[in-house]
Every structure is written in C-alpha cells, then in structure tokens.
Amino acid sequence: MSRDPRRRPLRRLKKTGRPLTDAQLAADLDKAHAAVNQAARRLADEGKTLRTKGPDGRIVSLVHKRAARRDVKKATVQAERKRRTEAKTGPRRPKTR
C-alpha cells in the first residue's frame, strides 16, 4: 500500500497550529526540503492549507480554517454514529478465531 506523502506535513501543521516554513516542516519530519515543498504546494492546491508570506518574508504553510473545521465535523459525525450503533447493538467485541 502506498502512503500519501501529503499526510505527514498536514498532520504536523494541524498539530502545531501555527504557520511553518517548508524548511521547518522538513526538519521536523526528517524529509528532504524539495519533497516537503512539493507536498505543501499540493495541499495548498487542494485547499487544505494556505501558503502565504510570513512576518520574515518567507513562505509559510498553515492549516486552512475551513479544512480544519471539516475534519472536526467529520470526527464528530463518526463518533456520533458509533455511539448510536453501540446504543442499539451494544459495544463491539473483537472477533475471535
């Protein structure tokens, strides 16, 4: 199974909650700067992050507010579905062989 290279930078941006440069992301993730730059550009093209100039003039990436809200809403909906299902059928038990 191939892993999406955009997942780690996006998770890191969500976790920090502050704008980060590609160099900072690359150092945090121990990845090549070029790979992080490409992933950050794709995330911005998809509307999941914003890329803008930071206070020092360097380009920074930050999580787009709408994308962050959408993720929270999705997690809330999933938790509510699980709660309703468990209320009807009881908690899920692990499968035994």
Contacts in CASP RR format, 6 or more apart in sequence:
PFRMAT RR
TARGET T0000
AUTHOR 0000-0000-0000
METHOD contacts of the structure
MODEL  1
MSRDPRRRPLRRLKKTGRPLTDAQLAADLDKAHAAVNQAARRLADEGKTL
RTKGPDGRIVSLVHKRAARRDVKKATVQAERKRRTEAKTGPRRPKTR
5 35 0 8 1.000
5 38 0 8 1.000
5 39 0 8 1.000
6 39 0 8 1.000
6 42 0 8 1.000
6 43 0 8 1.000
6 48 0 8 1.000
8 29 0 8 1.000
8 31 0 8 1.000
8 39 0 8 1.000
9 25 0 8 1.000
9 29 0 8 1.000
9 36 0 8 1.000
9 39 0 8 1.000
9 40 0 8 1.000
9 43 0 8 1.000
9 61 0 8 1.000
10 43 0 8 1.000
10 48 0 8 1.000
10 49 0 8 1.000
10 63 0 8 1.000
12 20 0 8 1.000
12 25 0 8 1.000
12 28 0 8 1.000
12 29 0 8 1.000
13 20 0 8 1.000
13 25 0 8 1.000
13 49 0 8 1.000
13 61 0 8 1.000
13 62 0 8 1.000
13 63 0 8 1.000
14 63 0 8 1.000
14 68 0 8 1.000
14 71 0 8 1.000
17 62 0 8 1.000
17 63 0 8 1.000
18 62 0 8 1.000
19 52 0 8 1.000
19 54 0 8 1.000
19 60 0 8 1.000
19 61 0 8 1.000
19 62 0 8 1.000
20 28 0 8 1.000
20 60 0 8 1.000
20 61 0 8 1.000
20 62 0 8 1.000
21 58 0 8 1.000
21 59 0 8 1.000
21 60 0 8 1.000
21 61 0 8 1.000
22 33 0 8 1.000
22 36 0 8 1.000
22 37 0 8 1.000
22 40 0 8 1.000
22 59 0 8 1.000
22 61 0 8 1.000
23 33 0 8 1.000
25 31 0 8 1.000
25 36 0 8 1.000
25 40 0 8 1.000
25 61 0 8 1.000
26 32 0 8 1.000
26 33 0 8 1.000
26 35 0 8 1.000
26 36 0 8 1.000
29 36 0 8 1.000
40 49 0 8 1.000
40 51 0 8 1.000
40 61 0 8 1.000
41 51 0 8 1.000
43 49 0 8 1.000
43 61 0 8 1.000
44 50 0 8 1.000
44 51 0 8 1.000
44 61 0 8 1.000
47 64 0 8 1.000
47 67 0 8 1.000
48 63 0 8 1.000
48 64 0 8 1.000
48 67 0 8 1.000
49 61 0 8 1.000
49 62 0 8 1.000
49 63 0 8 1.000
49 64 0 8 1.000
49 67 0 8 1.000
50 61 0 8 1.000
50 62 0 8 1.000
50 63 0 8 1.000
50 64 0 8 1.000
51 59 0 8 1.000
51 60 0 8 1.000
51 61 0 8 1.000
52 59 0 8 1.000
52 60 0 8 1.000
52 62 0 8 1.000
53 59 0 8 1.000
53 60 0 8 1.000
54 60 0 8 1.000
86 92 0 8 1.000
END
